[in-house]
Amino acid sequence: MGSSGINAEYMGSSGINAEYMGSSGINAEYMGRMVKIKTHELRAKSRKDLLNQLDELKTELQQLRVAQVTGGAASKLSKIKLIRKAIARCLTVINQTTKEQTRRKYNGKKYIPLDLRIKKTRKIRRKLTPNQKDKKTERQTKRERAFPQRRYALKV
């Protein structure tokens, strides 16, 4: 391939072309043409691929931070923000898919983990259920039978 550029298949399953990775990590030429990671592309990947990509992004960020300390080129320093955002996107997709799978697992079950329950407000969560609200004591039912609500006939 050489140093002429990046071909059409530069984004593999890991997101980085192996030809552009040297012993020290990702080549500066590749860094200059880095494409923003799209969330819809991440959602199509498996969990294993996402974790691999996350590891690669973290090592790349570590290399960029070393370059920052040693006084690297401005082009490298400007990539730190992009890599951090890519890591955040990757983590967000991982967490969302995990939570969605957990929701499916507990769907229809009696007990659900606290973080999957509906938040609402504390007052609403503590409120009596309609069934509990309608229940009456034996004494209360006897009193209502003995003293029903009076009906009044009004003249029109």
Rosetta constraint file for C-alpha pairs under 8 A:
AtomPair CA 1 CA 5 HARMONIC 7.78 0.50
AtomPair CA 1 CA 6 HARMONIC 7.95 0.50
AtomPair CA 1 CA 19 HARMONIC 7.94 0.50
AtomPair CA 3 CA 29 HARMONIC 7.98 0.50
AtomPair CA 6 CA 10 HARMONIC 6.02 0.50
AtomPair CA 6 CA 30 HARMONIC 7.66 0.50
AtomPair CA 10 CA 15 HARMONIC 7.85 0.50
AtomPair CA 10 CA 16 HARMONIC 6.81 0.50
AtomPair CA 10 CA 17 HARMONIC 5.28 0.50
AtomPair CA 11 CA 15 HARMONIC 4.72 0.50
AtomPair CA 11 CA 16 HARMONIC 5.56 0.50
AtomPair CA 11 CA 17 HARMONIC 6.08 0.50
AtomPair CA 12 CA 16 HARMONIC 6.02 0.50
AtomPair CA 12 CA 17 HARMONIC 6.19 0.50
AtomPair CA 13 CA 49 HARMONIC 7.12 0.50
AtomPair CA 14 CA 49 HARMONIC 6.56 0.50
AtomPair CA 14 CA 52 HARMONIC 6.79 0.50
AtomPair CA 14 CA 53 HARMONIC 5.46 0.50
AtomPair CA 15 CA 53 HARMONIC 6.81 0.50
AtomPair CA 16 CA 20 HARMONIC 7.75 0.50
AtomPair CA 16 CA 21 HARMONIC 7.95 0.50
AtomPair CA 17 CA 21 HARMONIC 7.08 0.50
AtomPair CA 20 CA 26 HARMONIC 6.15 0.50
AtomPair CA 20 CA 27 HARMONIC 5.52 0.50
AtomPair CA 20 CA 30 HARMONIC 6.44 0.50
AtomPair CA 21 CA 25 HARMONIC 5.22 0.50
AtomPair CA 21 CA 26 HARMONIC 4.50 0.50
AtomPair CA 21 CA 27 HARMONIC 5.79 0.50
AtomPair CA 22 CA 26 HARMONIC 6.12 0.50
AtomPair CA 22 CA 27 HARMONIC 6.42 0.50
AtomPair CA 25 CA 60 HARMONIC 6.88 0.50
AtomPair CA 25 CA 63 HARMONIC 7.49 0.50
AtomPair CA 26 CA 30 HARMONIC 6.83 0.50
AtomPair CA 26 CA 31 HARMONIC 6.96 0.50
AtomPair CA 26 CA 60 HARMONIC 7.09 0.50
AtomPair CA 27 CA 31 HARMONIC 6.33 0.50
AtomPair CA 28 CA 32 HARMONIC 6.22 0.50
AtomPair CA 28 CA 76 HARMONIC 7.69 0.50
AtomPair CA 29 CA 33 HARMONIC 6.83 0.50
AtomPair CA 30 CA 34 HARMONIC 6.11 0.50
AtomPair CA 31 CA 76 HARMONIC 7.51 0.50
AtomPair CA 31 CA 79 HARMONIC 7.60 0.50
AtomPair CA 32 CA 75 HARMONIC 7.25 0.50
AtomPair CA 36 CA 82 HARMONIC 7.41 0.50
AtomPair CA 36 CA 86 HARMONIC 7.33 0.50
AtomPair CA 37 CA 41 HARMONIC 7.54 0.50
AtomPair CA 37 CA 42 HARMONIC 7.70 0.50
AtomPair CA 37 CA 86 HARMONIC 6.12 0.50
AtomPair CA 37 CA 89 HARMONIC 7.99 0.50
AtomPair CA 38 CA 42 HARMONIC 6.60 0.50
AtomPair CA 39 CA 43 HARMONIC 6.30 0.50
AtomPair CA 39 CA 89 HARMONIC 6.67 0.50
AtomPair CA 39 CA 90 HARMONIC 7.81 0.50
AtomPair CA 39 CA 93 HARMONIC 7.43 0.50
AtomPair CA 40 CA 44 HARMONIC 6.60 0.50
AtomPair CA 41 CA 45 HARMONIC 6.95 0.50
AtomPair CA 42 CA 50 HARMONIC 7.05 0.50
AtomPair CA 42 CA 90 HARMONIC 6.96 0.50
AtomPair CA 42 CA 93 HARMONIC 6.95 0.50
AtomPair CA 43 CA 93 HARMONIC 6.45 0.50
AtomPair CA 45 CA 49 HARMONIC 6.09 0.50
AtomPair CA 45 CA 50 HARMONIC 6.46 0.50
AtomPair CA 46 CA 50 HARMONIC 6.29 0.50
AtomPair CA 47 CA 51 HARMONIC 6.20 0.50
AtomPair CA 47 CA 94 HARMONIC 6.92 0.50
AtomPair CA 48 CA 52 HARMONIC 6.25 0.50
AtomPair CA 49 CA 53 HARMONIC 6.13 0.50
AtomPair CA 50 CA 54 HARMONIC 6.07 0.50
AtomPair CA 50 CA 90 HARMONIC 6.72 0.50
AtomPair CA 50 CA 94 HARMONIC 7.20 0.50
AtomPair CA 51 CA 55 HARMONIC 6.23 0.50
AtomPair CA 52 CA 56 HARMONIC 6.33 0.50
AtomPair CA 53 CA 57 HARMONIC 6.13 0.50
AtomPair CA 53 CA 90 HARMONIC 7.96 0.50
AtomPair CA 54 CA 58 HARMONIC 6.14 0.50
AtomPair CA 54 CA 87 HARMONIC 6.20 0.50
AtomPair CA 54 CA 90 HARMONIC 6.47 0.50
AtomPair CA 54 CA 91 HARMONIC 7.67 0.50
AtomPair CA 55 CA 59 HARMONIC 6.24 0.50
AtomPair CA 56 CA 60 HARMONIC 6.10 0.50
AtomPair CA 57 CA 61 HARMONIC 6.10 0.50
AtomPair CA 57 CA 83 HARMONIC 6.50 0.50
AtomPair CA 57 CA 86 HARMONIC 7.57 0.50
AtomPair CA 57 CA 87 HARMONIC 6.42 0.50
AtomPair CA 58 CA 62 HARMONIC 6.17 0.50
AtomPair CA 58 CA 87 HARMONIC 7.29 0.50
AtomPair CA 59 CA 63 HARMONIC 6.29 0.50
AtomPair CA 60 CA 64 HARMONIC 6.24 0.50
AtomPair CA 60 CA 83 HARMONIC 7.72 0.50
AtomPair CA 61 CA 65 HARMONIC 6.16 0.50
AtomPair CA 61 CA 80 HARMONIC 6.37 0.50
AtomPair CA 61 CA 83 HARMONIC 6.32 0.50
AtomPair CA 61 CA 84 HARMONIC 7.37 0.50
AtomPair CA 62 CA 66 HARMONIC 6.34 0.50
AtomPair CA 63 CA 67 HARMONIC 6.27 0.50
AtomPair CA 64 CA 68 HARMONIC 6.13 0.50
AtomPair CA 64 CA 76 HARMONIC 6.42 0.50
AtomPair CA 64 CA 77 HARMONIC 6.73 0.50
AtomPair CA 64 CA 79 HARMONIC 7.69 0.50
AtomPair CA 64 CA 80 HARMONIC 6.45 0.50
AtomPair CA 65 CA 69 HARMONIC 6.32 0.50
AtomPair CA 65 CA 77 HARMONIC 7.95 0.50
AtomPair CA 65 CA 80 HARMONIC 7.57 0.50
AtomPair CA 66 CA 70 HARMONIC 6.19 0.50
AtomPair CA 67 CA 71 HARMONIC 5.95 0.50
AtomPair CA 67 CA 72 HARMONIC 4.63 0.50
AtomPair CA 67 CA 73 HARMONIC 7.74 0.50
AtomPair CA 67 CA 76 HARMONIC 7.38 0.50
AtomPair CA 67 CA 77 HARMONIC 7.57 0.50
AtomPair CA 68 CA 72 HARMONIC 5.44 0.50
AtomPair CA 68 CA 76 HARMONIC 7.86 0.50
AtomPair CA 68 CA 77 HARMONIC 6.14 0.50
AtomPair CA 72 CA 76 HARMONIC 6.68 0.50
AtomPair CA 72 CA 77 HARMONIC 7.11 0.50
AtomPair CA 73 CA 77 HARMONIC 6.60 0.50
AtomPair CA 74 CA 78 HARMONIC 6.18 0.50
AtomPair CA 75 CA 79 HARMONIC 6.67 0.50
AtomPair CA 76 CA 80 HARMONIC 7.18 0.50
AtomPair CA 78 CA 82 HARMONIC 7.55 0.50
AtomPair CA 79 CA 83 HARMONIC 6.17 0.50
AtomPair CA 80 CA 84 HARMONIC 6.16 0.50
AtomPair CA 81 CA 85 HARMONIC 6.23 0.50
AtomPair CA 82 CA 86 HARMONIC 6.17 0.50
AtomPair CA 83 CA 87 HARMONIC 6.15 0.50
AtomPair CA 84 CA 88 HARMONIC 6.23 0.50
AtomPair CA 85 CA 89 HARMONIC 6.18 0.50
AtomPair CA 86 CA 90 HARMONIC 6.15 0.50
AtomPair CA 87 CA 91 HARMONIC 6.15 0.50
AtomPair CA 88 CA 92 HARMONIC 6.01 0.50
AtomPair CA 89 CA 93 HARMONIC 6.24 0.50
AtomPair CA 90 CA 94 HARMONIC 6.28 0.50
AtomPair CA 91 CA 95 HARMONIC 6.08 0.50
AtomPair CA 92 CA 96 HARMONIC 6.01 0.50
AtomPair CA 93 CA 97 HARMONIC 6.06 0.50
AtomPair CA 94 CA 98 HARMONIC 6.14 0.50
AtomPair CA 95 CA 99 HARMONIC 6.10 0.50
AtomPair CA 96 CA 100 HARMONIC 6.09 0.50
AtomPair CA 97 CA 101 HARMONIC 6.16 0.50
AtomPair CA 98 CA 102 HARMONIC 6.23 0.50
AtomPair CA 99 CA 103 HARMONIC 6.12 0.50
AtomPair CA 100 CA 104 HARMONIC 6.32 0.50
AtomPair CA 101 CA 105 HARMONIC 6.23 0.50
AtomPair CA 102 CA 106 HARMONIC 6.32 0.50
AtomPair CA 103 CA 107 HARMONIC 5.92 0.50
AtomPair CA 103 CA 116 HARMONIC 6.87 0.50
AtomPair CA 106 CA 111 HARMONIC 7.78 0.50
AtomPair CA 106 CA 112 HARMONIC 6.12 0.50
AtomPair CA 112 CA 116 HARMONIC 6.52 0.50
AtomPair CA 112 CA 117 HARMONIC 6.48 0.50
AtomPair CA 113 CA 117 HARMONIC 6.64 0.50
AtomPair CA 119 CA 125 HARMONIC 7.99 0.50
AtomPair CA 120 CA 124 HARMONIC 6.66 0.50
AtomPair CA 120 CA 125 HARMONIC 7.05 0.50
AtomPair CA 121 CA 125 HARMONIC 6.24 0.50
AtomPair CA 122 CA 126 HARMONIC 6.24 0.50
AtomPair CA 123 CA 127 HARMONIC 6.22 0.50
AtomPair CA 128 CA 132 HARMONIC 5.82 0.50
AtomPair CA 128 CA 133 HARMONIC 5.98 0.50
AtomPair CA 129 CA 133 HARMONIC 6.16 0.50
AtomPair CA 130 CA 134 HARMONIC 6.28 0.50
AtomPair CA 131 CA 135 HARMONIC 6.61 0.50
AtomPair CA 136 CA 140 HARMONIC 6.17 0.50
AtomPair CA 136 CA 141 HARMONIC 6.53 0.50
AtomPair CA 137 CA 141 HARMONIC 6.41 0.50
AtomPair CA 138 CA 142 HARMONIC 6.27 0.50
AtomPair CA 139 CA 143 HARMONIC 6.21 0.50
AtomPair CA 140 CA 144 HARMONIC 6.26 0.50
AtomPair CA 141 CA 145 HARMONIC 6.24 0.50
AtomPair CA 142 CA 146 HARMONIC 6.12 0.50
AtomPair CA 143 CA 147 HARMONIC 5.88 0.50
AtomPair CA 143 CA 148 HARMONIC 8.00 0.50
AtomPair CA 144 CA 148 HARMONIC 5.29 0.50
AtomPair CA 144 CA 149 HARMONIC 7.88 0.50
